Amino acid sequence: METPAVHLVLLAKFAGVMLFIAGSGASLLAKTREERRRATHQIASTGLFIAWCGGFALATLSAIPLTELWILLGLGLSLAAHVVVVTAAERGAGRGHVIAFAALILGILAAMIFRPVFGA
């Protein structure tokens, strides 16, 4: 049953995901260390926090256990993607950082689309 609360949480989660992707992209494309750090820590980190909070809220509102494989994969892969961006912000973004970030984002999307579960 979709309520107005669910729609607001979906909107917030979508905004968080967009902030995370935009901040991460800006960090990976920035030329100076200061620009990379600002994009990573002020935009991407905030977006990841909002997306995670929205995801937890949606799982709670939908009575989906947080131990579902697709949720755990999404959490783990998004954390790994953020670690890649933070590392790139400190050391300078290279081709490997961009490829790793893109692969992790595709993994997150696959987990959210195909929704593998334990024991299925």
N, C-alpha and C positions, 0 to 999 in steps of 0.2 A: 504494500500500500504506500503510494507516494504521497507525502504530505508537503506542505510548503516548507517545512523545516528541512526535509530531504533535498528539495530543490535549492535552498540556500546553501546547504553544505556542499552539494555538487558544484555550485557556482564558485564557492570559496576554494574547493579543491582544484577545480580547473584553473582558477587564478593563480594558485600556488604552483601548479605544474608549469604554467606559462612563465611565471617569475623564475622558477628553477632553471628551465631550459634557456630563457633569455639571459639570465645572469651567467650561466655556465658558458653559453656561446660567446657572450661578451668577454668573459675571462679568457677563453681559449683564443680569441681573436685580438685581444688588446696587445699593444706594443710595449707599454711600460709596466714595471712591477706594481706600481701604485694603482694603475688602472685595473690590472688583473686582481689585485687584492680587494679593491673596492667592489668590483663586480661579483667576486666570489663571496665575500663575507657579508656584504650588505644586501645583495639582490638574490643570489643563488641560495644562500643559507636560509634566508627568510622565506623564500619560495618553498624550499624543501620542508621547513617547519610547518608552513601552512598546509602543504599537500599531505604531510603525515597526519596532522591534526584532523584534517578533513577525512582522510581515509579511516582513521580510528573512529570518528564520529559516524561515518557511513556504515562501518561494520557493526557498530553498536546499534544504530537505528534499524539495521536490516537483520539483526540477530545472526550475523555471520561470525563464527569463531575466528579469532586472530591467529589460530594455529593452522589455518588452511595453507596448503603448499603455495598457492599462487600469491597469497598475502605475504608469506615469509620470503618468497622469491622477490617480490616487489620491494619489500623493505631492505633486504640484503643487497640487491642490485642497485637500488637508488643510493644507499650508503656508499657502496663501492664507486659509483659514478661521482658522488660528491668528493670522495677521497682523491679521485683522479683530478678533479678540478682544483682542489686545494693544493695538491702537489704541483700542478701546472702553474698555479698562481705564485708559488714560492720559487720554483726552479725555472720557470719559463715554459710556455706551452710548445710542445713539439708535435710532429706528425703522430707519434705514438699515443700521446695524450688524446688527440682528437679521435683517432681510430678506436681507442679503448672506450672513450666516452660514448661514441656512437654505438658501439657494440653493446655496451651495457644498457643504453636507452632502448635499443631494439629488443634486448632480453626482457626488460621491464614491460614493454608493450606486448610481447609474446605471452608473458605470464598473465597479464591482465585480459588479453583477448581469449586465450585458450583455457585459462583457469584450471590448471591441473590440480587435483586434490589427492590427499593421501588415501591409499586403499581403493582407488577407483579403477 
